[in-house]
């Protein structure tokens, strides 16, 4: 029985290895590559959904899995990392239509995203984050994809002729020239490109706390309306914005000016000065205190994966923020008073509007 199991597993493994390594004639490879690119284009516009393999929605590896299975009869693994291990990795100057392009987008150094190269520095992929999501065509010359580019893989043997190095060198020069041309055109369109990489987050939230000077209990601390504009062209997204906050605990209206850094759209850290209107007091005991302009506020915000609603994306957020208050003489408050006065939880809804959708 053990021998049979071993034989079956070995047979399956060999079959899969053959599928990934199979060589085609140049004409066969060219036809398969063209079919892959054409099939991928038919899915442009489909939404992104984690774990989906189509035909109505895809995640990034699900798109690759379905396109190669339907267009070329090739069964690839179901994760970007596993696909990277299964195909033949080559240098960027050997890229051709129908190849796979891999990216490291998560910051831990592992392969986390994959797309299908369709020529002229363009690739089709299923994007989960950014100004456009779902199955889209993007350029390898975009700053974000340049920064996280990890390599080229060949699931199908090359369709290029191997007539010595003269033609290979020529094709390499053409590829390099195309990149230079695209970079120049990117500079000409820099203003439009910059605006198209901006996303505006508007967050409506309820503030609350767990501490009062004389007791431990959940207590309402006010309402906030926050607007932050983020530049999404980099992996770590800088932003600037402001908050309108009614702090019922300290009985003041505050206007923080926020400078933020967002990581993968799900974690944001922020800090900035705070303009305060009114005379603050400690919660519950109502002892007079003094607001600090700078340093003013610092915090971290966590958000759930978003879902699309027309042109906007909606998610739930949870903030932990600390606003600085001082004693009336300008000295620091006691730790317990500082904790009760300045440390606030904020739970709300975030609506994200890509500026690109307004410019269309």
Backbone torsions as a table, in degrees:
resi	resn	phi	psi	omega
1	UNK	NA	-43.8	179.5
2	UNK	-63.6	-36.2	179.0
3	UNK	-65.2	-41.7	179.0
4	UNK	-63.0	-45.3	179.3
5	UNK	-59.5	-44.7	-179.6
6	UNK	-61.9	-41.4	-179.9
7	UNK	-63.6	-43.6	-179.1
8	UNK	-64.9	-44.9	179.2
9	UNK	-62.3	-42.2	180.0
10	UNK	-63.8	-40.3	-179.9
11	UNK	-63.7	-44.0	178.4
12	UNK	-62.6	-45.6	-179.5
13	UNK	-60.3	-44.4	-179.5
14	UNK	-64.6	-38.8	-179.6
15	UNK	-64.2	-44.1	178.7
16	UNK	-64.8	-41.1	179.1
17	UNK	-61.6	-40.9	178.9
18	UNK	-63.9	-40.0	-178.5
19	UNK	-62.4	-40.0	-178.5
20	UNK	-76.2	-28.3	-171.9
21	UNK	-102.4	-0.9	-172.3
22	UNK	-59.1	134.9	178.4
23	UNK	-96.8	139.7	177.3
24	UNK	-117.0	158.9	171.7
25	UNK	-67.1	164.2	-178.0
26	UNK	-59.3	-42.3	-178.4
27	UNK	-68.6	-39.9	177.1
28	UNK	-63.4	-44.7	-179.6
29	UNK	-62.1	-41.0	179.7
30	UNK	-62.8	-42.1	179.6
31	UNK	-65.3	-43.5	-180.0
32	UNK	-65.3	-41.4	179.5
33	UNK	-63.5	-42.7	178.4
34	UNK	-63.7	-40.6	179.5
35	UNK	-64.5	-39.2	178.0
36	UNK	-61.7	-48.2	-179.1
37	UNK	-62.5	-43.8	-179.9
38	UNK	-65.0	-40.2	179.2
39	UNK	-65.0	-42.0	179.9
40	UNK	-60.7	-39.1	-179.0
41	UNK	-64.3	-29.3	-179.0
42	UNK	-68.9	-18.6	-178.2
43	UNK	-95.7	-1.7	179.3
44	UNK	-58.9	132.2	-178.2
45	UNK	102.9	-15.0	177.2
46	UNK	-68.9	142.3	-178.1
47	UNK	-72.7	160.8	175.5
48	UNK	-87.4	135.4	171.8
49	UNK	-148.4	125.7	-177.9
50	UNK	-56.6	129.1	177.6
51	UNK	85.5	-3.2	-174.4
52	UNK	-86.1	142.6	177.7
53	UNK	-122.3	22.8	175.5
54	UNK	90.9	-176.9	1.9
55	UNK	-84.8	-5.7	-175.2
56	UNK	-94.6	-20.7	-179.8
57	UNK	-154.3	157.1	-176.9
58	UNK	-145.4	154.5	156.0
59	UNK	-102.3	179.2	-169.1
60	UNK	-63.9	-46.1	-179.5
61	UNK	-76.0	-26.9	176.5
62	UNK	-63.2	-37.1	176.7
63	UNK	-63.7	-45.6	179.7
64	UNK	-62.6	-46.1	-179.2
65	UNK	-55.6	-49.0	-175.6
66	UNK	-72.2	-44.2	-177.3
67	UNK	-62.3	-46.8	-177.5
68	UNK	-71.7	-32.2	177.5
69	UNK	-69.0	-42.7	-176.2
70	UNK	-79.5	-38.1	-174.1
71	UNK	-88.9	-29.0	-173.8
72	UNK	-127.0	-5.6	-178.4
73	UNK	69.8	24.4	-178.3
74	UNK	-105.7	126.3	-179.1
75	UNK	-97.1	107.4	178.8
76	UNK	-100.7	160.7	178.1
77	UNK	-63.5	175.5	-172.4
78	UNK	-110.0	25.6	172.1
79	UNK	-145.3	151.0	-178.3
80	UNK	-59.9	-40.6	-178.8
81	UNK	-65.4	-41.9	180.0
82	UNK	-69.7	-36.4	177.0
83	UNK	-63.2	-42.4	179.4
84	UNK	-58.2	-38.9	179.9
85	UNK	-73.7	-25.2	-174.2
86	UNK	-85.7	-28.8	-174.7
87	UNK	-95.5	171.4	178.4
88	UNK	-86.6	119.4	-179.3
89	UNK	-86.5	130.9	-178.1
90	UNK	-129.0	171.0	177.5
91	UNK	-74.1	158.5	-175.3
92	UNK	-62.2	-28.1	-178.3
93	UNK	-75.3	-4.2	176.2
94	UNK	-102.0	10.3	-176.5
95	UNK	-67.7	144.0	176.1
96	UNK	-149.2	163.6	-178.2
97	UNK	-54.9	135.3	-178.7
98	UNK	94.7	-6.9	174.4
99	UNK	-75.6	168.0	176.4
100	UNK	-106.3	140.6	176.0
101	UNK	-114.4	133.7	-174.1
102	UNK	-114.1	151.5	-177.1
103	UNK	-139.3	152.1	173.0
104	UNK	-111.1	100.1	-171.3
105	UNK	-108.7	-5.4	-172.0
106	UNK	-99.7	-8.7	177.8
107	UNK	88.6	-8.3	179.8
108	UNK	-97.0	5.0	176.2
109	UNK	85.0	3.3	-179.0
110	UNK	-99.7	157.9	175.7
111	UNK	-67.9	125.8	-174.8
112	UNK	-133.9	-5.5	-178.3
113	UNK	-149.5	149.8	-177.6
114	UNK	-148.4	146.9	177.2
115	UNK	-142.2	172.8	-179.3
116	UNK	-106.5	122.1	-179.7
117	UNK	-75.9	129.9	-177.5
118	UNK	-118.4	10.0	177.8
119	UNK	103.2	158.8	178.3
120	UNK	50.7	44.4	177.0
121	UNK	64.2	14.8	179.8
122	UNK	-102.7	147.5	174.7
123	UNK	-143.3	152.1	179.3
124	UNK	-106.7	134.6	-177.7
125	UNK	-155.1	166.4	175.2
126	UNK	-101.7	107.9	-175.2
127	UNK	-95.2	135.5	179.7
128	UNK	-98.4	-23.3	-177.4
129	UNK	-129.9	168.1	176.6
130	UNK	106.7	-174.4	-176.7
131	UNK	-68.7	-28.9	174.8
132	UNK	-124.3	135.3	177.2
133	UNK	-121.8	170.7	-176.5
134	UNK	90.4	-164.9	-179.3
135	UNK	-80.4	115.8	-176.0
136	UNK	-138.3	166.2	171.5
137	UNK	-104.4	132.2	179.7
138	UNK	-130.0	169.2	-179.6
139	UNK	-108.2	138.4	175.8
140	UNK	-67.3	-13.9	179.8
141	UNK	-87.4	-6.7	175.1
142	UNK	-63.7	141.3	-174.1
143	UNK	-54.9	-44.0	-176.7
144	UNK	-60.7	-47.1	-177.3
145	UNK	-74.7	-29.2	172.9
146	UNK	-61.1	-44.3	-174.7
147	UNK	-68.8	-32.6	-176.3
148	UNK	-109.2	10.6	179.3
149	UNK	-61.7	134.7	-174.7
150	UNK	-121.0	-17.2	179.1
151	UNK	153.7	175.3	-178.8
152	UNK	-119.3	136.1	178.5
153	UNK	-124.9	145.7	-179.7
154	UNK	-112.8	103.9	172.9
155	UNK	-81.5	-15.2	177.6
156	UNK	-125.1	140.4	-179.8
157	UNK	-60.6	158.8	-173.9
158	UNK	-63.8	148.3	175.2
159	UNK	-103.3	1.2	-179.3
160	UNK	-80.7	147.5	175.8
161	UNK	-78.6	151.2	-178.2
162	UNK	-106.6	50.5	-178.3
163	UNK	-85.9	72.7	176.4
164	UNK	55.1	-170.2	-167.4
165	UNK	-85.4	-9.6	-175.7
166	UNK	-64.1	-50.4	-177.1
167	UNK	-72.3	-34.4	178.3
168	UNK	-62.3	-43.0	179.0
169	UNK	-63.6	-41.4	179.3
170	UNK	-60.5	-44.8	-178.3
171	UNK	-65.3	-34.7	177.0
172	UNK	-61.9	-42.8	-179.7
173	UNK	-63.5	-39.1	-179.8
174	UNK	-62.7	-43.4	179.0
175	UNK	-60.4	-44.1	-179.8
176	UNK	-64.4	-39.6	178.8
177	UNK	-63.4	-39.1	179.9
178	UNK	-62.6	-40.0	179.2
179	UNK	-62.9	-43.4	179.8
180	UNK	-62.5	-42.4	179.2
181	UNK	-62.1	-42.6	-179.2
182	UNK	-65.5	-37.8	178.1
183	UNK	-62.5	-41.6	179.7
184	UNK	-64.8	-42.5	179.6
185	UNK	-66.5	-30.3	177.4
186	UNK	-66.4	-37.2	178.2
187	UNK	-65.7	-40.0	-179.6
188	UNK	-63.6	-31.0	-177.6
189	UNK	-102.8	22.2	-171.3
190	UNK	-59.5	-38.1	-179.4
191	UNK	-64.9	-48.9	179.0
192	UNK	-63.5	-39.6	-179.3
193	UNK	-65.4	-40.7	-179.8
194	UNK	-60.8	-48.4	-179.3
195	UNK	-63.8	-36.9	-178.5
196	UNK	-70.2	-15.6	177.7
197	UNK	-95.0	6.3	179.1
198	UNK	-93.5	134.4	171.9
199	UNK	-124.7	139.7	-178.0
200	UNK	-110.3	120.9	177.0
201	UNK	-98.7	128.9	172.6
202	UNK	-119.0	122.6	-173.8
203	UNK	-121.7	123.4	173.0
204	UNK	-107.2	125.2	-171.3
205	UNK	-142.3	158.6	173.8
206	UNK	-107.8	128.2	-179.5
207	UNK	-93.0	142.8	177.7
208	UNK	-152.4	165.9	-178.4
209	UNK	-143.2	165.8	178.8
210	UNK	-108.2	-6.2	-172.9
211	UNK	-125.9	141.6	165.4
212	UNK	-126.2	158.9	-176.0
213	UNK	-53.3	-33.3	-174.5
214	UNK	-114.7	3.3	-178.6
215	UNK	-158.6	162.7	177.4
216	UNK	-110.7	110.6	-178.6
217	UNK	-164.2	154.1	175.7
218	UNK	-71.2	129.4	179.8
219	UNK	-139.2	142.5	179.9
220	UNK	-70.1	133.4	-176.5
221	UNK	-121.9	2.6	175.2
222	UNK	130.9	-170.2	-178.5
223	UNK	-129.3	147.9	179.3
224	UNK	-134.7	149.7	171.4
225	UNK	-131.0	114.4	-174.8
226	UNK	-116.9	138.3	173.9
227	UNK	-129.4	125.0	179.4
228	UNK	-132.3	131.4	174.3
229	UNK	-99.0	124.3	-177.9
230	UNK	-113.0	143.7	171.6
231	UNK	-96.0	114.8	-173.5
232	UNK	-93.8	5.9	-177.1
233	UNK	-73.8	-12.9	178.4
234	UNK	-113.5	160.7	-178.7
235	UNK	-65.3	-42.3	170.7
236	UNK	-98.0	119.4	-167.5
237	UNK	-97.8	112.4	177.3
238	UNK	-76.6	151.4	179.8
239	UNK	-150.6	163.3	175.9
240	UNK	-142.9	144.9	-178.7
241	UNK	-172.6	-166.0	-179.1
242	UNK	-148.6	162.5	179.3
243	UNK	-128.7	136.7	169.3
244	UNK	-100.7	113.7	-173.4
245	UNK	-128.1	124.6	167.9
246	UNK	-97.8	111.3	-178.0
247	UNK	-96.6	95.2	-176.1
248	UNK	-68.7	-25.8	179.6
249	UNK	-67.4	-44.8	-179.6
250	UNK	-95.8	-3.5	175.8
251	UNK	60.4	44.7	177.0
252	UNK	-136.9	160.0	171.6
253	UNK	-103.3	130.6	-175.4
254	UNK	-124.6	149.0	179.9
255	UNK	-129.8	82.5	176.4
256	UNK	-70.4	141.8	171.0
257	UNK	-103.2	116.1	-169.3
258	UNK	-105.9	136.7	170.1
259	UNK	-119.0	124.3	-168.4
260	UNK	-128.7	160.5	170.0
261	UNK	-131.9	126.5	-176.8
262	UNK	-113.1	134.5	-179.4
263	UNK	-113.3	114.0	177.2
264	UNK	54.8	26.2	176.5
265	UNK	66.9	-3.0	-175.1
266	UNK	-109.0	-18.6	179.0
267	UNK	-132.4	126.8	179.0
268	UNK	-129.5	131.9	171.2
269	UNK	-109.6	146.3	-176.8
270	UNK	-150.9	159.9	177.6
271	UNK	-162.3	163.6	177.7
272	UNK	164.4	174.5	177.9
273	UNK	-75.1	163.3	-179.2
274	UNK	-132.6	124.8	173.0
275	UNK	-92.2	126.8	-175.9
276	UNK	-117.1	134.3	176.8
277	UNK	-113.2	119.6	-178.5
278	UNK	113.1	177.6	-179.5
279	UNK	-108.1	107.8	-174.4
280	UNK	-71.8	152.1	175.4
281	UNK	-134.7	162.6	176.7
282	UNK	-73.7	144.6	179.3
283	UNK	-60.0	139.9	173.6
284	UNK	76.0	-52.8	-177.4
285	UNK	-85.1	-21.0	176.5
286	UNK	60.1	34.6	172.5
287	UNK	-78.4	140.1	-178.1
288	UNK	-67.5	136.1	175.2
289	UNK	-135.9	179.9	-177.0
290	UNK	-124.9	133.0	178.5
291	UNK	-79.0	148.1	177.1
292	UNK	-102.2	132.4	175.6
293	UNK	-79.1	-53.2	177.6
294	UNK	-146.9	128.4	-2.9
295	UNK	-66.7	144.0	-174.4
296	UNK	-111.5	-60.7	-176.0
297	UNK	-142.1	148.7	172.6
298	UNK	-146.3	147.0	-178.2
299	UNK	-170.4	176.5	177.2
300	UNK	-136.7	141.3	-178.2
301	UNK	-123.9	133.7	176.1
302	UNK	-113.7	140.0	179.5
303	UNK	-132.6	150.0	177.7
304	UNK	-76.2	164.2	169.9
305	UNK	-55.7	141.7	-174.8
306	UNK	-90.1	161.1	170.6
307	UNK	-124.4	149.9	-176.0
308	UNK	-83.7	139.8	174.1
309	UNK	-138.3	88.6	-174.0
310	UNK	70.1	-126.9	-179.7
311	UNK	-84.6	-7.4	-175.7
312	UNK	-110.0	162.5	173.9
313	UNK	-117.2	140.6	-175.9
314	UNK	-122.6	136.0	177.7
315	UNK	-147.7	166.2	177.0
316	UNK	-99.7	137.7	-177.9
317	UNK	-120.8	151.6	173.7
318	UNK	-135.7	116.6	-179.6
319	UNK	-104.2	149.0	166.5
320	UNK	-123.5	111.8	-173.6
321	UNK	-126.6	145.9	176.3
322	UNK	-124.3	117.3	177.3
323	UNK	-103.8	133.9	-173.1
324	UNK	-88.2	128.6	170.9
325	UNK	-125.6	150.8	179.8
326	UNK	-121.5	169.9	173.1
327	UNK	-69.8	165.7	-176.7
328	UNK	-62.5	-24.6	178.3
329	UNK	-87.5	4.7	179.3
330	UNK	91.7	-7.6	179.0
331	UNK	-78.9	169.4	-178.2
332	UNK	-73.6	145.1	173.9
333	UNK	-71.7	157.9	172.3
334	UNK	-61.2	152.6	-173.7
335	UNK	-54.7	-46.2	-177.3
336	UNK	-64.0	-43.6	178.4
337	UNK	-66.0	-39.0	179.2
338	UNK	-64.3	-40.6	179.5
339	UNK	-65.1	-46.2	-178.1
340	UNK	-66.6	-33.4	-174.8
341	UNK	-85.0	-42.3	-168.7
342	UNK	-102.1	-22.5	-174.1
343	UNK	-90.2	120.4	-173.8
344	UNK	-135.0	139.6	168.5
345	UNK	-94.9	145.8	-179.0
346	UNK	-137.7	117.6	-176.6
347	UNK	-114.5	127.4	-175.3
348	UNK	-160.3	-169.8	-179.8
349	UNK	-114.8	131.6	178.1
350	UNK	-109.4	129.3	174.4
351	UNK	-113.5	123.1	-176.5
352	UNK	-110.8	124.3	179.2
353	UNK	-115.2	113.2	173.4
354	UNK	-69.1	129.4	178.6
355	UNK	-60.6	-29.9	-179.3
356	UNK	-57.4	-35.7	-178.9
357	UNK	-69.6	-24.4	178.3
358	UNK	-81.7	-31.8	-176.5
359	UNK	-77.6	-15.9	-176.4
360	UNK	-64.2	NA	NA
